Amino acid sequence: MQSLVSVKVAVQPSFKALAVRTSVDTSKSGTREAWRILEEQLQAGDPRRVNSDTAYVFIPQKEWAEGVQTLWVGLAVHEFGEVPPKLEPLTIPETLCATVRVHGGEAHMNEAYDAMFWWLQESEEYELNTGQGVLGIEANRLSPVNPFVIPYSQMDLFDYDMLYPIRKRRN
C-alpha cells in the first residue's frame, strides 16, 4: 500500500485522565455529548487539569477486531481528587505505540486509519496490543478549533495523533 501517511513508533509516557464513557453511534454525536459532560464536571481552571490544549479519545484496543463500541473522552489531570459524577479515572501506563498524525479532511483521516492498520498487519516486528484494559489514544488538539463542539457532519479539519499500543509480534 502506497500512502503519504507515515507510521512511527514512539513511547507514550504514562498519565492520568478523567474521562466520560460513551458508545459509538452512527451520528458520531456520542463524543460531543461526552465532551459536554466532561466540560461541565471538569471546568477550565480546575487545578487538576494538565493541558487544556489537548483532549483524548480512549479506545479499548480489543474492540478493533469486532468493531469499536466503547469510547472515553477525557482530559489529562495531575491527580484524580474527588471524581465528579459521570467521570471515570483512567491511568494510562507508559507504553510503546504506533503513531500517525492526522491533519486534514475526512478522506485524509480515513487514509490515516488505513495506513495504521496496514502497517500493523504488515509489520514483522510489532502487532497491536489487544490485551485486557489496553487503551488506544487519539490526542485531539483543541486549538485553533475544538472538534468536540462541531457536529461531525460539519467537520472539515481533523487534527489529532493516533497512539495505538503495540507489542513485539508473537510468532
Backbone as a printed PyTorch tensor [residue, N CA C, xyz], in Angstrom:
tensor([[[  0.8460,  -1.1880,   0.0000],
         [  0.0000,   0.0000,   0.0000],
         [  0.8850,   1.2430,   0.0000]],

        [[  0.7580,   2.0800,  -1.0020],
         [  1.4650,   3.3520,  -1.0700],
         [  0.6160,   4.3940,  -0.3510]],

        [[  1.2150,   5.1170,   0.5440],
         [  0.4880,   6.1350,   1.2860],
         [  1.4400,   7.2580,   1.6480]],

        [[  0.9050,   8.4500,   1.6860],
         [  1.6930,   9.5920,   2.1410],
         [  1.6770,   9.6900,   3.6600]],

        [[  0.8590,   8.8680,   4.2930],
         [  0.7540,   8.8540,   5.7460],
         [  1.8790,   8.0020,   6.3060]],

        [[  2.5800,   8.5310,   7.2870],
         [  3.7310,   7.8530,   7.8750],
         [  3.3910,   7.3220,   9.2630]],

        [[  3.6790,   6.0360,   9.4760],
         [  3.5020,   5.4240,  10.7920],
         [  4.8540,   5.4100,  11.4820]],

        [[  4.8860,   5.8730,  12.7190],
         [  6.1210,   5.8910,  13.5020],
         [  5.8990,   5.1000,  14.7850]],

        [[  6.9920,   4.7340,  15.4300],
         [  6.9370,   4.0520,  16.7220],
         [  7.4990,   5.0110,  17.7620]],

        [[  6.7670,   5.1840,  18.8670],
         [  7.1910,   6.1120,  19.9210],
         [  6.6900,   5.6090,  21.2680]],

        [[  7.3490,   6.0610,  22.3150],
         [  6.9130,   5.7410,  23.6700],
         [  5.9440,   6.8240,  24.1330]],

        [[  4.7730,   6.3990,  24.5610],
         [  3.7910,   7.3110,  25.1500],
         [  4.0040,   7.2940,  26.6580]],

        [[  4.3710,   8.4410,  27.2540],
         [  4.5500,   8.4770,  28.7100],
         [  3.2400,   8.1890,  29.4460]],

        [[  3.3580,   7.7470,  30.6780],
         [  2.1690,   7.4810,  31.4870],
         [  1.5060,   8.8030,  31.8730]],

        [[  0.2060,   8.7410,  32.0670],
         [ -0.5210,   9.9010,  32.5710],
         [ -1.8670,   9.4580,  33.1330]],

        [[ -2.4880,  10.3730,  33.8570],
         [ -3.8170,  10.1470,  34.4210],
         [ -4.8080,  11.0100,  33.6610]],

        [[ -6.0310,  10.5090,  33.5630],
         [ -7.0880,  11.2750,  32.9100],
         [ -8.4030,  11.0470,  33.6380]],

        [[ -9.2410,  12.0500,  33.5870],
         [-10.6330,  11.8940,  33.9690],
         [-11.4210,  11.8980,  32.6720]],

        [[-12.3270,  10.9250,  32.5320],
         [-12.9700,  10.7290,  31.2420],
         [-14.4280,  10.3170,  31.3980]],

        [[-15.1830,  10.5660,  30.3420],
         [-16.5890,  10.1860,  30.2600],
         [-16.7150,   9.0650,  29.2400]],

        [[-17.3350,   7.9670,  29.6620],
         [-17.5510,   6.8250,  28.7650],
         [-18.7470,   7.1220,  27.8620]],

        [[-18.6110,   6.7100,  26.6010],
         [-19.7040,   6.8580,  25.6460],
         [-19.6790,   5.6590,  24.7120]],

        [[-20.6750,   5.5780,  23.8680],
         [-20.6990,   4.4960,  22.8890],
         [-20.6110,   5.0940,  21.4930]],

        [[-20.1900,   4.2670,  20.5610],
         [-20.0910,   4.6960,  19.1690],
         [-21.4900,   4.6330,  18.5690]],

        [[-21.8980,   5.7040,  17.9140],
         [-23.1890,   5.6940,  17.2300],
         [-23.0150,   6.2130,  15.8110]],

        [[-23.9940,   5.9510,  14.9740],
         [-23.8670,   6.3230,  13.5650],
         [-23.8050,   7.8300,  13.3610]],

        [[-24.4130,   8.6030,  14.2510],
         [-24.3700,  10.0620,  14.1070],
         [-23.0540,  10.6420,  14.6060]],

        [[-22.2750,   9.8150,  15.3050],
         [-20.9890,  10.2310,  15.8680],
         [-21.1460,  11.3920,  16.8470]],

        [[-22.3030,  11.4310,  17.5130],
         [-22.5620,  12.5100,  18.4710],
         [-22.1630,  12.1340,  19.8930]],

        [[-21.8510,  10.8720,  20.1390],
         [-21.5150,  10.4240,  21.4880],
         [-20.3140,  11.1360,  22.0700]],

        [[-19.2850,  11.3640,  21.2440],
         [-18.0960,  12.0430,  21.7600],
         [-18.4000,  13.5050,  22.0790]],

        [[-19.2760,  14.1100,  21.3250],
         [-19.6210,  15.5010,  21.5900],
         [-20.4280,  15.6290,  22.8870]],

        [[-21.3390,  14.6900,  23.1230],
         [-22.1020,  14.6940,  24.3740],
         [-21.1740,  14.4120,  25.5530]],

        [[-20.2520,  13.4660,  25.3820],
         [-19.2850,  13.1700,  26.4460],
         [-18.4400,  14.4060,  26.7550]],

        [[-18.0280,  15.1360,  25.7220],
         [-17.2460,  16.3550,  25.9260],
         [-18.0420,  17.3800,  26.7340]],

        [[-19.3330,  17.5310,  26.4070],
         [-20.1720,  18.4860,  27.1280],
         [-20.2070,  18.1410,  28.6210]],

        [[-20.3820,  16.8650,  28.9290],
         [-20.4070,  16.4210,  30.3320],
         [-19.0430,  16.6520,  30.9820]],

        [[-17.9790,  16.3150,  30.2700],
         [-16.6230,  16.4920,  30.7940],
         [-16.3570,  17.9550,  31.1300]],

        [[-16.7210,  18.8460,  30.2380],
         [-16.5110,  20.2830,  30.4610],
         [-17.3320,  20.8000,  31.6410]],

        [[-18.5390,  20.2580,  31.8210],
         [-19.3650,  20.6650,  32.9680],
         [-18.7380,  20.2210,  34.2860]],

        [[-18.1790,  19.0160,  34.2970],
         [-17.6770,  18.4190,  35.5320],
         [-16.2200,  18.7700,  35.8410]],

        [[-15.4480,  19.1070,  34.8190],
         [-14.0210,  19.4090,  34.9920],
         [-13.7340,  20.7070,  34.2300]],

        [[-14.1820,  21.7910,  34.7970],
         [-14.1770,  23.0710,  34.1040],
         [-12.7780,  23.6310,  33.8950]],

        [[-12.6770,  24.5140,  32.8960],
         [-11.4210,  25.2290,  32.6600],
         [-11.0310,  25.9160,  33.9620]],

        [[ -9.7530,  25.8850,  34.2700],
         [ -9.2750,  26.4850,  35.5090],
         [ -9.2010,  25.5090,  36.6660]],

        [[ -9.7840,  24.3180,  36.5080],
         [ -9.6740,  23.2990,  37.5580],
         [ -8.1950,  22.9660,  37.7090]],

        [[ -7.6400,  23.0700,  38.9220],
         [ -6.2010,  22.8630,  39.1020],
         [ -5.7290,  21.4420,  38.7810]],

        [[ -6.6490,  20.4980,  38.6640],
         [ -6.2440,  19.1340,  38.3040],
         [ -5.8750,  19.0110,  36.8310]],

        [[ -6.4060,  19.8780,  35.9870],
         [ -6.1830,  19.7720,  34.5390],
         [ -4.7260,  20.0440,  34.1890]],

        [[ -4.1750,  19.1840,  33.3250],
         [ -2.7670,  19.3030,  32.9340],
         [ -2.5940,  20.2250,  31.7450]],

        [[ -3.2880,  19.9670,  30.6630],
         [ -3.0700,  20.6860,  29.4170],
         [ -4.4100,  20.9390,  28.7580]],

        [[ -4.8340,  22.1710,  28.7590],
         [ -6.1490,  22.4780,  28.2090],
         [ -6.1640,  22.5050,  26.6870]],

        [[ -5.0130,  22.2980,  26.0370],
         [ -4.9510,  22.3220,  24.5750],
         [ -5.1270,  20.9540,  23.9360]],

        [[ -5.2870,  19.8980,  24.7390],
         [ -5.4370,  18.5440,  24.2100],
         [ -6.5270,  17.8130,  24.9700]],

        [[ -7.3910,  17.1520,  24.2210],
         [ -8.3770,  16.2420,  24.8150],
         [ -8.1620,  14.8800,  24.1750]],

        [[ -8.5250,  13.8490,  24.8890],
         [ -8.2160,  12.4870,  24.4610],
         [ -9.4770,  11.6720,  24.2220]],

        [[ -9.4310,  10.8770,  23.1700],
         [-10.4140,   9.8180,  22.9700],
         [ -9.6630,   8.5220,  23.2320]],

        [[-10.1810,   7.7200,  24.1490],
         [ -9.5620,   6.4400,  24.5070],
         [-10.3960,   5.3170,  23.9040]],

        [[ -9.7080,   4.3370,  23.3230],
         [-10.3570,   3.2540,  22.5870],
         [ -9.8680,   1.9160,  23.1220]],

        [[-10.7670,   1.0360,  23.5860],
         [-10.3250,  -0.2960,  24.0040],
         [ -9.7580,  -1.0540,  22.8000]],

        [[ -8.4770,  -1.3740,  22.8500],
         [ -7.8110,  -1.9810,  21.7000],
         [ -8.4250,  -3.3240,  21.3030]],

        [[ -8.9460,  -4.0670,  22.2670],
         [ -9.5210,  -5.3740,  21.9480],
         [-10.7760,  -5.2420,  21.0850]],

        [[-11.4010,  -4.0630,  21.0570],
         [-12.6290,  -3.8820,  20.2820],
         [-12.3820,  -3.6590,  18.7930]],

        [[-11.1440,  -3.3910,  18.3790],
         [-10.8860,  -3.1680,  16.9580],
         [-11.2910,  -4.3770,  16.1200]],

        [[-11.0940,  -5.5870,  16.6350],
         [-11.3580,  -6.8040,  15.8600],
         [-12.8370,  -6.9520,  15.4960]],

        [[-13.7220,  -6.6320,  16.4120],
         [-15.1610,  -6.8200,  16.1880],
         [-15.8870,  -5.5140,  15.8630]],

        [[-15.1960,  -4.4040,  15.9570],
         [-15.8190,  -3.0970,  15.7640],
         [-15.9000,  -2.3570,  17.0870]],

        [[-15.3510,  -1.1850,  17.1130],
         [-15.2990,  -0.3970,  18.3490],
         [-16.7100,   0.0360,  18.7430]],

        [[-17.0660,  -0.2290,  19.9980],
         [-18.3690,   0.1420,  20.5420],
         [-18.2640,   1.1420,  21.6900]],

        [[-17.1100,   1.1590,  22.3670],
         [-16.9340,   1.9590,  23.5780],
         [-15.8120,   2.9690,  23.3740]],

        [[-16.0320,   4.1740,  23.8250],
         [-15.0030,   5.2150,  23.8180],
         [-15.0770,   5.9620,  25.1440]],

        [[-13.9850,   6.6030,  25.4900],
         [-13.9720,   7.5740,  26.5790],
         [-13.4330,   8.8740,  26.0000]],

        [[-13.9790,   9.9880,  26.4300],
         [-13.4470,  11.3060,  26.1010],
         [-12.9150,  11.8710,  27.4070]],

        [[-11.6260,  12.2780,  27.4080],
         [-11.0400,  12.6940,  28.6670],
         [-10.0290,  13.8080,  28.5540]],

        [[ -9.6470,  14.2820,  29.7170],
         [ -8.6040,  15.2940,  29.8640],
         [ -7.5520,  14.7750,  30.8300]],

        [[ -6.2950,  15.0750,  30.5460],
         [ -5.2040,  14.6900,  31.4440],
         [ -5.2990,  15.5170,  32.7200]],

        [[ -5.0050,  14.8560,  33.8380],
         [ -5.0480,  15.5230,  35.1390],
         [ -3.7860,  15.1950,  35.9310]],

        [[ -3.4360,  16.1120,  36.8420],
         [ -2.3120,  15.8710,  37.7480],
         [ -2.6800,  14.8080,  38.7690]],

        [[ -3.9260,  14.8650,  39.2400],
         [ -4.4280,  13.9200,  40.2380],
         [ -5.9270,  13.7740,  40.0220]],

        [[ -6.4830,  12.6670,  40.5250],
         [ -7.9130,  12.4370,  40.3540],
         [ -8.7410,  13.2740,  41.3170]],

        [[ -8.2780,  13.3850,  42.5690],
         [ -9.0750,  14.0700,  43.5770],
         [-10.4220,  13.3860,  43.7180]],

        [[-11.4150,  14.1490,  44.1000],
         [-12.7710,  13.6110,  44.1740],
         [-13.3110,  13.5320,  42.7490]],

        [[-13.6300,  12.3220,  42.3140],
         [-14.0670,  12.1180,  40.9270],
         [-15.5260,  12.5580,  40.7920]],

        [[-15.7700,  13.5350,  39.9180],
         [-17.1290,  14.0380,  39.7320],
         [-18.0610,  12.9710,  39.1410]],

        [[-19.3740,  13.1540,  39.3160],
         [-20.3380,  12.2200,  38.7340],
         [-20.1410,  12.0900,  37.2220]],

        [[-20.3530,  10.8960,  36.7140],
         [-20.2720,  10.5470,  35.2920],
         [-18.8470,  10.5040,  34.7560]],

        [[-17.8440,  10.8350,  35.5600],
         [-16.4520,  10.7550,  35.1230],
         [-15.8050,   9.5130,  35.7040]],

        [[-14.8340,   8.9770,  34.9810],
         [-14.0930,   7.8060,  35.4320],
         [-12.6100,   8.1340,  35.4460]],

        [[-11.8860,   7.6720,  36.4650],
         [-10.4340,   7.8600,  36.4760],
         [ -9.7700,   6.8010,  35.5960]],

        [[ -8.8710,   7.2330,  34.7300],
         [ -8.1050,   6.3160,  33.8850],
         [ -6.6230,   6.5580,  34.1270]],

        [[ -5.8750,   5.4950,  34.3260],
         [ -4.4220,   5.5870,  34.4250],
         [ -3.8450,   4.9290,  33.1870]],

        [[ -3.1560,   5.7130,  32.3880],
         [ -2.5630,   5.2250,  31.1460],
         [ -1.0920,   4.9460,  31.4330]],

        [[ -0.6660,   3.6810,  31.3530],
         [  0.7350,   3.3690,  31.6370],
         [  1.6390,   3.7760,  30.4700]],

        [[  2.9140,   3.9500,  30.7710],
         [  3.8790,   4.1810,  29.6930],
         [  3.8180,   2.9830,  28.7540]],

        [[  3.7630,   3.2570,  27.4620],
         [  3.6400,   2.1610,  26.5070],
         [  4.2290,   2.5360,  25.1550]],

        [[  4.6740,   1.5260,  24.4500],
         [  5.1650,   1.6910,  23.0850],
         [  3.9590,   1.7690,  22.1600]],

        [[  3.9380,   2.7580,  21.2760],
         [  2.7840,   2.9700,  20.4020],
         [  3.1960,   3.1230,  18.9480]],

        [[  2.3140,   2.6850,  18.0680],
         [  2.3760,   3.0790,  16.6640],
         [  1.6370,   4.4060,  16.5980]],

        [[  2.2290,   5.3840,  15.9290],
         [  1.6260,   6.7150,  15.8980],
         [  1.4550,   7.2070,  14.4680]],

        [[  0.3810,   7.9440,  14.2660],
         [  0.1080,   8.5960,  12.9870],
         [ -0.4600,   9.9710,  13.2980]],

        [[  0.0120,  10.9750,  12.5880],
         [ -0.5410,  12.3300,  12.7050],
         [ -1.6680,  12.4590,  11.6900]],

        [[ -2.8240,  12.8870,  12.1610],
         [ -3.9650,  13.1630,  11.2900],
         [ -4.1280,  14.6750,  11.2430]],

        [[ -4.0620,  15.2220,  10.0460],
         [ -4.2600,  16.6650,   9.8770],
         [ -4.8060,  16.8840,   8.4680]],

        [[ -6.1260,  16.8860,   8.3710],
         [ -6.7590,  17.0460,   7.0680],
         [ -8.2380,  16.7140,   7.1520]],

        [[ -8.8430,  16.5760,   5.9860],
         [-10.2630,  16.2750,   5.9080],
         [-10.5600,  14.8080,   6.1840]],

        [[-11.8250,  14.4430,   5.9970],
         [-12.2560,  13.0770,   6.3030],
         [-11.5310,  12.0470,   5.4420]],

        [[-11.2680,  12.3660,   4.1750],
         [-10.5500,  11.4230,   3.3100],
         [ -9.1440,  11.1660,   3.8510]],

        [[ -8.4790,  12.2180,   4.3080],
         [ -7.1420,  12.0440,   4.8930],
         [ -7.2250,  11.2180,   6.1740]],

        [[ -8.2320,  11.4820,   6.9960],
         [ -8.3940,  10.7180,   8.2310],
         [ -8.5710,   9.2300,   7.9080]],

        [[ -9.4050,   8.9150,   6.9280],
         [ -9.6140,   7.5170,   6.5480],
         [ -8.3350,   6.8970,   6.0010]],

        [[ -7.5610,   7.6760,   5.2500],
         [ -6.2670,   7.1950,   4.7540],
         [ -5.3210,   6.9020,   5.9200]],

        [[ -5.3790,   7.7370,   6.9520],
         [ -4.5270,   7.5270,   8.1260],
         [ -4.8940,   6.2240,   8.8380]],

        [[ -6.1890,   5.9670,   9.0110],
         [ -6.6110,   4.6950,   9.6190],
         [ -6.1540,   3.5170,   8.7610]],

        [[ -6.3420,   3.6260,   7.4470],
         [ -5.9140,   2.5460,   6.5500],
         [ -4.4140,   2.3040,   6.6690]],

        [[ -3.6380,   3.3830,   6.6910],
         [ -2.1790,   3.2500,   6.7930],
         [ -1.7860,   2.6090,   8.1180]],

        [[ -2.4320,   3.0270,   9.2000],
         [ -2.1240,   2.4620,  10.5150],
         [ -2.3960,   0.9640,  10.5260]],

        [[ -3.5600,   0.5500,  10.0870],
         [ -3.9040,  -0.8680,  10.1820],
         [ -3.1620,  -1.7110,   9.1480]],

        [[ -2.8090,  -1.1280,   8.0140],
         [ -1.9590,  -1.8340,   7.0580],
         [ -0.5850,  -2.0650,   7.6860]],

        [[ -0.0320,  -1.0300,   8.3080],
         [  1.2830,  -1.1490,   8.9470],
         [  1.2480,  -2.2070,  10.0460]],

        [[  0.1980,  -2.1870,  10.8620],
         [  0.0850,  -3.1730,  11.9400],
         [ -0.0030,  -4.5940,  11.3920]],

        [[ -0.6770,  -4.7580,  10.2770],
         [ -0.8040,  -6.0830,   9.6620],
         [  0.5120,  -6.5340,   9.0370]],

        [[  1.2320,  -5.6150,   8.4270],
         [  2.4320,  -5.9660,   7.6720],
         [  3.7200,  -5.9540,   8.4910]],

        [[  3.7100,  -5.3120,   9.6360],
         [  4.9250,  -5.2310,  10.4430],
         [  5.3820,  -6.6220,  10.8620]],

        [[  6.6410,  -6.8920,  10.6350],
         [  7.2050,  -8.1730,  11.0620],
         [  7.6210,  -8.1260,  12.5290]],

        [[  7.7520,  -6.9210,  13.0690],
         [  8.2560,  -6.7640,  14.4300],
         [  7.1560,  -6.5210,  15.4700]],

        [[  6.1000,  -5.7820,  15.0880],
         [  5.0950,  -5.3590,  16.0610],
         [  3.6880,  -5.7870,  15.6600]],

        [[  2.8270,  -5.8620,  16.6890],
         [  1.4020,  -6.0880,  16.4790],
         [  0.6380,  -5.2080,  17.4620]],

        [[ -0.6330,  -4.9760,  17.1730],
         [ -1.4820,  -4.2120,  18.0700],
         [ -1.5890,  -4.9400,  19.4030]],

        [[ -1.4080,  -4.2160,  20.4840],
         [ -1.5650,  -4.8030,  21.8120],
         [ -3.0550,  -4.7690,  22.1510]],

        [[ -3.6780,  -5.9370,  22.1160],
         [ -5.1120,  -6.0330,  22.3710],
         [ -5.4000,  -6.6450,  23.7380]],

        [[ -4.4450,  -6.5240,  24.6460],
         [ -4.6170,  -7.0730,  25.9880],
         [ -5.7710,  -6.4280,  26.7360]],

        [[ -6.2330,  -7.1370,  27.7530],
         [ -7.3380,  -6.6480,  28.5800],
         [ -6.9930,  -5.2820,  29.1770]],

        [[ -7.8710,  -4.3190,  28.9780],
         [ -7.7010,  -2.9990,  29.5660],
         [ -6.7650,  -2.0670,  28.8170]],

        [[ -6.1690,  -2.5230,  27.7080],
         [ -5.2520,  -1.6690,  26.9440],
         [ -6.0730,  -0.6720,  26.1230]],

        [[ -5.7330,   0.6000,  26.2640],
         [ -6.4660,   1.6610,  25.5790],
         [ -5.5960,   2.3550,  24.5430]],

        [[ -6.1250,   2.4850,  23.3340],
         [ -5.5180,   3.3430,  22.3360],
         [ -5.8950,   4.7790,  22.6480]],

        [[ -5.1150,   5.6890,  22.1120],
         [ -5.3100,   7.1090,  22.4050],
         [ -5.3960,   7.8770,  21.0950]],

        [[ -6.3460,   8.7760,  21.0220],
         [ -6.3650,   9.7750,  19.9610],
         [ -6.3130,  11.1260,  20.6610]],

        [[ -5.1550,  11.7890,  20.5210],
         [ -4.8960,  13.0620,  21.2000],
         [ -5.3300,  14.2010,  20.2750]],

        [[ -6.4630,  14.8030,  20.5950],
         [ -7.0760,  15.8340,  19.7600],
         [ -6.6520,  17.2270,  20.1940]],

        [[ -6.1690,  17.9980,  19.2450],
         [ -5.8250,  19.3870,  19.5180],
         [ -7.1200,  20.1950,  19.6220]],

        [[ -7.2180,  21.0140,  20.6470],
         [ -8.4180,  21.8200,  20.8720],
         [ -8.2850,  23.2260,  20.3100]],

        [[ -7.1360,  23.5300,  19.7490],
         [ -6.8840,  24.8580,  19.2080],
         [ -6.2380,  24.7040,  17.8340]],

        [[ -6.6120,  25.4500,  16.8580],
         [ -7.4570,  26.6380,  16.9260],
         [ -8.9600,  26.3370,  16.9950]],

        [[ -9.3690,  25.0800,  16.7280],
         [-10.7870,  24.7370,  16.7510],
         [-10.9930,  23.4850,  17.5900]],

        [[-11.9470,  23.5400,  18.5090],
         [-12.2830,  22.3790,  19.3310],
         [-13.2090,  21.4570,  18.5310]],

        [[-12.7300,  20.2540,  18.1570],
         [-13.5460,  19.3720,  17.3230],
         [-14.7650,  18.8070,  18.0430]],

        [[-14.7910,  18.8870,  19.3630],
         [-15.8880,  18.2910,  20.1220],
         [-17.1060,  19.2010,  20.2340]],

        [[-17.0060,  20.4160,  19.7130],
         [-18.1530,  21.3260,  19.7520],
         [-18.7380,  21.5530,  18.3610]],

        [[-18.1830,  20.8620,  17.3730],
         [-18.6670,  20.9650,  15.9980],
         [-19.3360,  19.6430,  15.6370]],

        [[-20.5680,  19.6630,  15.1170],
         [-21.1730,  18.4030,  14.6840],
         [-20.2650,  17.6970,  13.6690]],

        [[-20.1740,  16.3790,  13.7840],
         [-19.2780,  15.6140,  12.9160],
         [-19.5310,  15.9290,  11.4420]],

        [[-20.7860,  16.0540,  11.0650],
         [-21.1180,  16.2930,   9.6510],
         [-20.5760,  17.6250,   9.1430]],

        [[-20.2030,  18.5300,  10.0490],
         [-19.6800,  19.8380,   9.6530],
         [-18.1600,  19.9360,   9.7850]],

        [[-17.5280,  18.8530,  10.2030],
         [-16.0680,  18.8660,  10.3730],
         [-15.3900,  18.8870,   9.0060]],

        [[-14.4520,  19.8180,   8.8260],
         [-13.6700,  19.8050,   7.5920],
         [-12.1750,  19.6780,   7.8690]],

        [[-11.7890,  19.7140,   9.1520],
         [-10.3950,  19.5060,   9.5200],
         [-10.3240,  18.6300,  10.7640]],

        [[ -9.6330,  17.5140,  10.6310],
         [ -9.3630,  16.6230,  11.7560],
         [ -7.8960,  16.8080,  12.1060]],

        [[ -7.6040,  17.0410,  13.3940],
         [ -6.2430,  17.3550,  13.8180],
         [ -5.9480,  16.6240,  15.1250]],

        [[ -5.3830,  15.4260,  15.0000],
         [ -5.0700,  14.6370,  16.1880],
         [ -3.9750,  13.6290,  15.8800]],

        [[ -3.4430,  13.0500,  16.9440],
         [ -2.4460,  11.9890,  16.8270],
         [ -3.0670,  10.6790,  17.2740]],

        [[ -2.9210,   9.6500,  16.4420],
         [ -3.2880,   8.2890,  16.8380],
         [ -2.0940,   7.7140,  17.5810]],

        [[ -2.3350,   7.1280,  18.7310],
         [ -1.2860,   6.4630,  19.5200],
         [ -1.8520,   5.1190,  19.9580]],

        [[ -1.5390,   4.0800,  19.1960],
         [ -2.1080,   2.7630,  19.4600],
         [ -1.0370,   1.8570,  20.0370]],

        [[ -1.2510,   1.3560,  21.2620],
         [ -0.2570,   0.4960,  21.9100],
         [  0.0710,  -0.7420,  21.0670]],

        [[  1.3710,  -1.0270,  21.0020],
         [  1.8610,  -2.1820,  20.2530],
         [  2.7510,  -3.0220,  21.1550]],

        [[  3.0170,  -4.2250,  20.7100],
         [  3.9310,  -5.1360,  21.4120],
         [  4.6930,  -5.9090,  20.3540]],

        [[  5.7810,  -6.5370,  20.7970],
         [  6.5400,  -7.3880,  19.8840],
         [  5.6030,  -8.4660,  19.3540]],

        [[  5.7120,  -8.7280,  18.0740],
         [  4.8540,  -9.7310,  17.4370],
         [  5.1100, -11.0950,  18.0490]],

        [[  4.0240, -11.7920,  18.3130],
         [  4.1050, -13.1610,  18.8330],
         [  4.0510, -14.1080,  17.6470]],

        [[  5.0430, -14.9770,  17.5430],
         [  5.0800, -15.8860,  16.3840],
         [  4.3580, -17.1710,  16.6280]]])
